[in-house]
Amino acid sequence: MASTTPPNVSPFEAAVRQLVSAIDLFASDGDAIAVHTLTMAAFELSSRLMNVHGLKSFQELTVAAHEWEVIEKGNSRCAP
């Protein structure tokens, strides 16, 4: 019988395993709700870890990249 005690894993490893499982499910045309749930759990956990270590979250980086893209496109319109 398998042990019912969860393995002792770091939060980072947990996030990686959630994301890998989500990718495997997606690639095998698995349940979309399970894929979304695992992906968001990994996203939340990794965002919190990044915050704890003083790093910008994926969401903050994405917004910053989008803002930069908008600025770049705006500047290209002003060029002769």
Long-range contacts (C-beta under 8 A, 24 or more apart in sequence): 11-45, 11-48, 11-49, 12-46, 12-49, 14-45, 15-41, 15-42, 15-45, 15-46, 15-49, 16-42, 18-42, 18-45
